[in-house]
Amino acid sequence: MKVLVIDDEEDTRSIVKLSLSLIDNIEIIEAANGVSGLALAKSENPDIILLDMIMPHMDGKSTLIELNKDIATKHIPVVILTTKSTIKDINSMKDLGAKHVLTKPFDPMTLVEEIKQIVAI
C-alpha cells in the first residue's frame, strides 16, 4: 500500500510514518505542502492520502478541491488531519470529498487500524 502524507509539520509526518510502518508492504511518501502534494498524488498514484488542513502555500481545502477536480487523483481516498473538530468543520470537510476526518492530536496507536478500515486491506 502506498500512502501520501501531506502536512507542513515534520513531526506529524514522522509520527504518521512511524505508526504506519507497522503495516506490511507499505510505502510512505511525504509532502510538506499542498502544491508538492498534488504533484506527488499525480505521479505516485497513492492508495490513500492523509491531508493536513492548515498549511502554507496551498491549504488542505484547496488541495482537496484540486485533487477532486483531477481525473487522475479524484478516486484516491483522502483522510483529513486537522485541529478543527466541530461537527460543522468535520461535515464541511466531508462535503468537500474527504473520506474520513482525524483530529489532531490523533492516537498513533490506532492510526493503523483506522487506515486499514478506510482502504479495506
Rosetta constraint file for C-alpha pairs under 8 A:
AtomPair CA 1 CA 25 HARMONIC 6.23 0.50
AtomPair CA 1 CA 26 HARMONIC 4.78 0.50
AtomPair CA 1 CA 27 HARMONIC 6.21 0.50
AtomPair CA 1 CA 46 HARMONIC 7.64 0.50
AtomPair CA 1 CA 47 HARMONIC 6.16 0.50
AtomPair CA 2 CA 26 HARMONIC 5.77 0.50
AtomPair CA 2 CA 27 HARMONIC 4.68 0.50
AtomPair CA 2 CA 28 HARMONIC 5.92 0.50
AtomPair CA 2 CA 29 HARMONIC 7.49 0.50
AtomPair CA 2 CA 45 HARMONIC 7.98 0.50
AtomPair CA 2 CA 46 HARMONIC 4.84 0.50
AtomPair CA 2 CA 47 HARMONIC 5.26 0.50
AtomPair CA 2 CA 48 HARMONIC 6.91 0.50
AtomPair CA 3 CA 26 HARMONIC 7.43 0.50
AtomPair CA 3 CA 27 HARMONIC 6.20 0.50
AtomPair CA 3 CA 28 HARMONIC 4.88 0.50
AtomPair CA 3 CA 29 HARMONIC 6.12 0.50
AtomPair CA 3 CA 46 HARMONIC 5.46 0.50
AtomPair CA 3 CA 47 HARMONIC 5.98 0.50
AtomPair CA 3 CA 48 HARMONIC 5.19 0.50
AtomPair CA 3 CA 49 HARMONIC 5.83 0.50
AtomPair CA 3 CA 50 HARMONIC 7.46 0.50
AtomPair CA 4 CA 28 HARMONIC 5.94 0.50
AtomPair CA 4 CA 29 HARMONIC 4.72 0.50
AtomPair CA 4 CA 30 HARMONIC 5.80 0.50
AtomPair CA 4 CA 31 HARMONIC 7.48 0.50
AtomPair CA 4 CA 37 HARMONIC 7.71 0.50
AtomPair CA 4 CA 40 HARMONIC 7.81 0.50
AtomPair CA 4 CA 41 HARMONIC 7.20 0.50
AtomPair CA 4 CA 46 HARMONIC 6.05 0.50
AtomPair CA 4 CA 48 HARMONIC 6.43 0.50
AtomPair CA 4 CA 49 HARMONIC 4.73 0.50
AtomPair CA 4 CA 50 HARMONIC 6.22 0.50
AtomPair CA 5 CA 13 HARMONIC 6.55 0.50
AtomPair CA 5 CA 16 HARMONIC 7.86 0.50
AtomPair CA 5 CA 28 HARMONIC 7.24 0.50
AtomPair CA 5 CA 29 HARMONIC 6.18 0.50
AtomPair CA 5 CA 30 HARMONIC 4.91 0.50
AtomPair CA 5 CA 31 HARMONIC 6.19 0.50
AtomPair CA 5 CA 37 HARMONIC 7.91 0.50
AtomPair CA 5 CA 49 HARMONIC 5.88 0.50
AtomPair CA 5 CA 50 HARMONIC 4.77 0.50
AtomPair CA 5 CA 51 HARMONIC 6.20 0.50
AtomPair CA 6 CA 13 HARMONIC 7.82 0.50
AtomPair CA 6 CA 30 HARMONIC 6.05 0.50
AtomPair CA 6 CA 31 HARMONIC 4.71 0.50
AtomPair CA 6 CA 32 HARMONIC 5.81 0.50
AtomPair CA 6 CA 33 HARMONIC 6.06 0.50
AtomPair CA 6 CA 34 HARMONIC 6.63 0.50
AtomPair CA 6 CA 37 HARMONIC 5.71 0.50
AtomPair CA 6 CA 49 HARMONIC 7.34 0.50
AtomPair CA 6 CA 50 HARMONIC 6.08 0.50
AtomPair CA 6 CA 51 HARMONIC 4.88 0.50
AtomPair CA 6 CA 52 HARMONIC 6.12 0.50
AtomPair CA 7 CA 12 HARMONIC 7.10 0.50
AtomPair CA 7 CA 13 HARMONIC 6.49 0.50
AtomPair CA 7 CA 30 HARMONIC 7.83 0.50
AtomPair CA 7 CA 31 HARMONIC 6.41 0.50
AtomPair CA 7 CA 32 HARMONIC 5.13 0.50
AtomPair CA 7 CA 33 HARMONIC 6.05 0.50
AtomPair CA 7 CA 51 HARMONIC 6.24 0.50
AtomPair CA 7 CA 52 HARMONIC 4.97 0.50
AtomPair CA 7 CA 55 HARMONIC 6.96 0.50
AtomPair CA 8 CA 31 HARMONIC 7.48 0.50
AtomPair CA 8 CA 32 HARMONIC 4.26 0.50
AtomPair CA 8 CA 33 HARMONIC 5.57 0.50
AtomPair CA 8 CA 52 HARMONIC 7.60 0.50
AtomPair CA 8 CA 55 HARMONIC 5.76 0.50
AtomPair CA 8 CA 56 HARMONIC 7.47 0.50
AtomPair CA 9 CA 13 HARMONIC 6.53 0.50
AtomPair CA 9 CA 32 HARMONIC 7.14 0.50
AtomPair CA 10 CA 14 HARMONIC 6.11 0.50
AtomPair CA 10 CA 32 HARMONIC 7.61 0.50
AtomPair CA 11 CA 15 HARMONIC 6.19 0.50
AtomPair CA 12 CA 16 HARMONIC 6.15 0.50
AtomPair CA 13 CA 17 HARMONIC 6.03 0.50
AtomPair CA 13 CA 30 HARMONIC 7.08 0.50
AtomPair CA 14 CA 18 HARMONIC 6.06 0.50
AtomPair CA 15 CA 19 HARMONIC 6.06 0.50
AtomPair CA 15 CA 108 HARMONIC 6.90 0.50
AtomPair CA 16 CA 20 HARMONIC 5.99 0.50
AtomPair CA 16 CA 108 HARMONIC 6.98 0.50
AtomPair CA 16 CA 111 HARMONIC 7.84 0.50
AtomPair CA 17 CA 21 HARMONIC 5.98 0.50
AtomPair CA 17 CA 28 HARMONIC 6.65 0.50
AtomPair CA 18 CA 22 HARMONIC 7.55 0.50
AtomPair CA 19 CA 108 HARMONIC 5.60 0.50
AtomPair CA 19 CA 109 HARMONIC 6.77 0.50
AtomPair CA 19 CA 111 HARMONIC 6.75 0.50
AtomPair CA 19 CA 112 HARMONIC 6.55 0.50
AtomPair CA 20 CA 26 HARMONIC 7.60 0.50
AtomPair CA 20 CA 111 HARMONIC 7.30 0.50
AtomPair CA 20 CA 112 HARMONIC 5.66 0.50
AtomPair CA 21 CA 26 HARMONIC 6.83 0.50
AtomPair CA 22 CA 112 HARMONIC 7.37 0.50
AtomPair CA 23 CA 112 HARMONIC 7.14 0.50
AtomPair CA 30 CA 37 HARMONIC 7.71 0.50
AtomPair CA 31 CA 36 HARMONIC 5.82 0.50
AtomPair CA 31 CA 37 HARMONIC 5.10 0.50
AtomPair CA 31 CA 40 HARMONIC 7.67 0.50
AtomPair CA 32 CA 36 HARMONIC 7.09 0.50
AtomPair CA 32 CA 37 HARMONIC 7.33 0.50
AtomPair CA 33 CA 37 HARMONIC 6.01 0.50
AtomPair CA 33 CA 55 HARMONIC 6.21 0.50
AtomPair CA 33 CA 56 HARMONIC 6.64 0.50
AtomPair CA 33 CA 57 HARMONIC 6.67 0.50
AtomPair CA 33 CA 58 HARMONIC 6.48 0.50
AtomPair CA 33 CA 59 HARMONIC 7.57 0.50
AtomPair CA 34 CA 38 HARMONIC 5.98 0.50
AtomPair CA 34 CA 55 HARMONIC 7.43 0.50
AtomPair CA 34 CA 57 HARMONIC 7.04 0.50
AtomPair CA 34 CA 58 HARMONIC 4.93 0.50
AtomPair CA 34 CA 59 HARMONIC 6.21 0.50
AtomPair CA 34 CA 60 HARMONIC 6.56 0.50
AtomPair CA 34 CA 62 HARMONIC 7.87 0.50
AtomPair CA 34 CA 63 HARMONIC 5.37 0.50
AtomPair CA 35 CA 39 HARMONIC 6.62 0.50
AtomPair CA 35 CA 57 HARMONIC 7.12 0.50
AtomPair CA 35 CA 58 HARMONIC 6.16 0.50
AtomPair CA 35 CA 63 HARMONIC 7.49 0.50
AtomPair CA 36 CA 40 HARMONIC 6.20 0.50
AtomPair CA 37 CA 41 HARMONIC 6.01 0.50
AtomPair CA 37 CA 63 HARMONIC 7.96 0.50
AtomPair CA 38 CA 42 HARMONIC 6.35 0.50
AtomPair CA 38 CA 63 HARMONIC 6.91 0.50
AtomPair CA 38 CA 66 HARMONIC 7.73 0.50
AtomPair CA 38 CA 67 HARMONIC 6.84 0.50
AtomPair CA 39 CA 43 HARMONIC 6.24 0.50
AtomPair CA 40 CA 44 HARMONIC 5.48 0.50
AtomPair CA 40 CA 45 HARMONIC 7.59 0.50
AtomPair CA 41 CA 45 HARMONIC 5.34 0.50
AtomPair CA 41 CA 46 HARMONIC 6.30 0.50
AtomPair CA 41 CA 73 HARMONIC 6.50 0.50
AtomPair CA 42 CA 72 HARMONIC 6.20 0.50
AtomPair CA 42 CA 73 HARMONIC 6.21 0.50
AtomPair CA 45 CA 72 HARMONIC 7.88 0.50
AtomPair CA 45 CA 73 HARMONIC 7.19 0.50
AtomPair CA 45 CA 76 HARMONIC 7.87 0.50
AtomPair CA 46 CA 76 HARMONIC 7.06 0.50
AtomPair CA 47 CA 76 HARMONIC 6.14 0.50
AtomPair CA 47 CA 77 HARMONIC 7.23 0.50
AtomPair CA 47 CA 119 HARMONIC 7.45 0.50
AtomPair CA 48 CA 76 HARMONIC 5.69 0.50
AtomPair CA 48 CA 77 HARMONIC 5.12 0.50
AtomPair CA 48 CA 78 HARMONIC 5.97 0.50
AtomPair CA 48 CA 79 HARMONIC 7.58 0.50
AtomPair CA 48 CA 119 HARMONIC 7.20 0.50
AtomPair CA 49 CA 76 HARMONIC 7.03 0.50
AtomPair CA 49 CA 77 HARMONIC 6.34 0.50
AtomPair CA 49 CA 78 HARMONIC 4.74 0.50
AtomPair CA 49 CA 79 HARMONIC 6.09 0.50
AtomPair CA 50 CA 78 HARMONIC 5.93 0.50
AtomPair CA 50 CA 79 HARMONIC 4.81 0.50
AtomPair CA 50 CA 80 HARMONIC 5.86 0.50
AtomPair CA 50 CA 81 HARMONIC 6.59 0.50
AtomPair CA 51 CA 60 HARMONIC 6.28 0.50
AtomPair CA 51 CA 78 HARMONIC 6.78 0.50
AtomPair CA 51 CA 79 HARMONIC 6.06 0.50
AtomPair CA 51 CA 80 HARMONIC 4.84 0.50
AtomPair CA 51 CA 81 HARMONIC 5.63 0.50
AtomPair CA 52 CA 59 HARMONIC 7.79 0.50
AtomPair CA 52 CA 60 HARMONIC 5.59 0.50
AtomPair CA 52 CA 80 HARMONIC 5.88 0.50
AtomPair CA 52 CA 81 HARMONIC 4.67 0.50
AtomPair CA 52 CA 82 HARMONIC 5.85 0.50
AtomPair CA 53 CA 59 HARMONIC 5.73 0.50
AtomPair CA 53 CA 60 HARMONIC 3.82 0.50
AtomPair CA 53 CA 61 HARMONIC 6.15 0.50
AtomPair CA 53 CA 80 HARMONIC 6.82 0.50
AtomPair CA 53 CA 81 HARMONIC 6.55 0.50
AtomPair CA 53 CA 82 HARMONIC 5.71 0.50
AtomPair CA 54 CA 59 HARMONIC 5.39 0.50
AtomPair CA 54 CA 60 HARMONIC 6.06 0.50
AtomPair CA 54 CA 82 HARMONIC 7.44 0.50
AtomPair CA 55 CA 59 HARMONIC 4.76 0.50
AtomPair CA 55 CA 60 HARMONIC 6.72 0.50
AtomPair CA 58 CA 62 HARMONIC 6.26 0.50
AtomPair CA 58 CA 63 HARMONIC 6.49 0.50
AtomPair CA 59 CA 63 HARMONIC 6.21 0.50
AtomPair CA 60 CA 64 HARMONIC 5.94 0.50
AtomPair CA 61 CA 65 HARMONIC 6.22 0.50
AtomPair CA 61 CA 93 HARMONIC 7.67 0.50
AtomPair CA 61 CA 96 HARMONIC 7.81 0.50
AtomPair CA 62 CA 66 HARMONIC 6.22 0.50
AtomPair CA 63 CA 67 HARMONIC 6.09 0.50
AtomPair CA 64 CA 68 HARMONIC 6.19 0.50
AtomPair CA 64 CA 78 HARMONIC 7.82 0.50
AtomPair CA 64 CA 96 HARMONIC 7.18 0.50
AtomPair CA 64 CA 97 HARMONIC 7.39 0.50
AtomPair CA 64 CA 98 HARMONIC 7.64 0.50
AtomPair CA 65 CA 69 HARMONIC 6.29 0.50
AtomPair CA 65 CA 96 HARMONIC 6.82 0.50
AtomPair CA 66 CA 70 HARMONIC 6.43 0.50
AtomPair CA 67 CA 73 HARMONIC 5.39 0.50
AtomPair CA 67 CA 74 HARMONIC 5.46 0.50
AtomPair CA 68 CA 73 HARMONIC 6.56 0.50
AtomPair CA 68 CA 74 HARMONIC 4.19 0.50
AtomPair CA 68 CA 75 HARMONIC 7.72 0.50
AtomPair CA 68 CA 97 HARMONIC 7.26 0.50
AtomPair CA 69 CA 73 HARMONIC 7.90 0.50
AtomPair CA 69 CA 74 HARMONIC 6.42 0.50
AtomPair CA 70 CA 74 HARMONIC 5.71 0.50
AtomPair CA 71 CA 75 HARMONIC 7.60 0.50
AtomPair CA 77 CA 98 HARMONIC 7.08 0.50
AtomPair CA 77 CA 99 HARMONIC 5.76 0.50
AtomPair CA 77 CA 118 HARMONIC 7.97 0.50
AtomPair CA 77 CA 119 HARMONIC 7.72 0.50
AtomPair CA 78 CA 97 HARMONIC 7.64 0.50
AtomPair CA 78 CA 98 HARMONIC 5.16 0.50
AtomPair CA 78 CA 99 HARMONIC 5.46 0.50
AtomPair CA 78 CA 100 HARMONIC 6.97 0.50
AtomPair CA 79 CA 98 HARMONIC 5.88 0.50
AtomPair CA 79 CA 99 HARMONIC 5.69 0.50
AtomPair CA 79 CA 100 HARMONIC 4.79 0.50
AtomPair CA 79 CA 101 HARMONIC 5.56 0.50
AtomPair CA 79 CA 102 HARMONIC 7.06 0.50
AtomPair CA 80 CA 93 HARMONIC 7.65 0.50
AtomPair CA 80 CA 98 HARMONIC 6.52 0.50
AtomPair CA 80 CA 99 HARMONIC 7.98 0.50
AtomPair CA 80 CA 100 HARMONIC 6.32 0.50
AtomPair CA 80 CA 101 HARMONIC 4.64 0.50
AtomPair CA 80 CA 102 HARMONIC 5.93 0.50
AtomPair CA 80 CA 103 HARMONIC 7.97 0.50
AtomPair CA 81 CA 101 HARMONIC 6.23 0.50
AtomPair CA 81 CA 102 HARMONIC 5.02 0.50
AtomPair CA 81 CA 103 HARMONIC 5.73 0.50
AtomPair CA 81 CA 104 HARMONIC 6.33 0.50
AtomPair CA 82 CA 101 HARMONIC 7.46 0.50
AtomPair CA 82 CA 102 HARMONIC 6.46 0.50
AtomPair CA 82 CA 103 HARMONIC 4.91 0.50
AtomPair CA 82 CA 104 HARMONIC 5.40 0.50
AtomPair CA 83 CA 103 HARMONIC 5.36 0.50
AtomPair CA 83 CA 104 HARMONIC 4.89 0.50
AtomPair CA 83 CA 105 HARMONIC 7.29 0.50
AtomPair CA 84 CA 89 HARMONIC 6.23 0.50
AtomPair CA 84 CA 90 HARMONIC 7.53 0.50
AtomPair CA 84 CA 103 HARMONIC 6.82 0.50
AtomPair CA 85 CA 89 HARMONIC 6.23 0.50
AtomPair CA 85 CA 90 HARMONIC 6.27 0.50
AtomPair CA 85 CA 103 HARMONIC 6.08 0.50
AtomPair CA 86 CA 90 HARMONIC 6.23 0.50
AtomPair CA 87 CA 91 HARMONIC 5.99 0.50
AtomPair CA 88 CA 92 HARMONIC 6.03 0.50
AtomPair CA 89 CA 93 HARMONIC 6.31 0.50
AtomPair CA 90 CA 94 HARMONIC 6.29 0.50
AtomPair CA 90 CA 101 HARMONIC 6.53 0.50
AtomPair CA 91 CA 95 HARMONIC 5.99 0.50
AtomPair CA 92 CA 96 HARMONIC 6.41 0.50
AtomPair CA 93 CA 97 HARMONIC 6.69 0.50
AtomPair CA 93 CA 98 HARMONIC 5.73 0.50
AtomPair CA 93 CA 101 HARMONIC 7.63 0.50
AtomPair CA 94 CA 98 HARMONIC 4.49 0.50
AtomPair CA 94 CA 99 HARMONIC 6.42 0.50
AtomPair CA 94 CA 100 HARMONIC 7.01 0.50
AtomPair CA 94 CA 101 HARMONIC 7.70 0.50
AtomPair CA 99 CA 118 HARMONIC 7.76 0.50
AtomPair CA 100 CA 118 HARMONIC 7.83 0.50
AtomPair CA 102 CA 106 HARMONIC 6.45 0.50
AtomPair CA 106 CA 111 HARMONIC 7.57 0.50
AtomPair CA 107 CA 111 HARMONIC 6.28 0.50
AtomPair CA 108 CA 112 HARMONIC 7.63 0.50
AtomPair CA 110 CA 114 HARMONIC 6.32 0.50
AtomPair CA 111 CA 115 HARMONIC 6.13 0.50
AtomPair CA 112 CA 116 HARMONIC 6.13 0.50
AtomPair CA 113 CA 117 HARMONIC 6.16 0.50
AtomPair CA 114 CA 118 HARMONIC 6.31 0.50
AtomPair CA 115 CA 119 HARMONIC 6.29 0.50
AtomPair CA 116 CA 120 HARMONIC 5.48 0.50
AtomPair CA 116 CA 121 HARMONIC 5.38 0.50
AtomPair CA 117 CA 121 HARMONIC 6.95 0.50
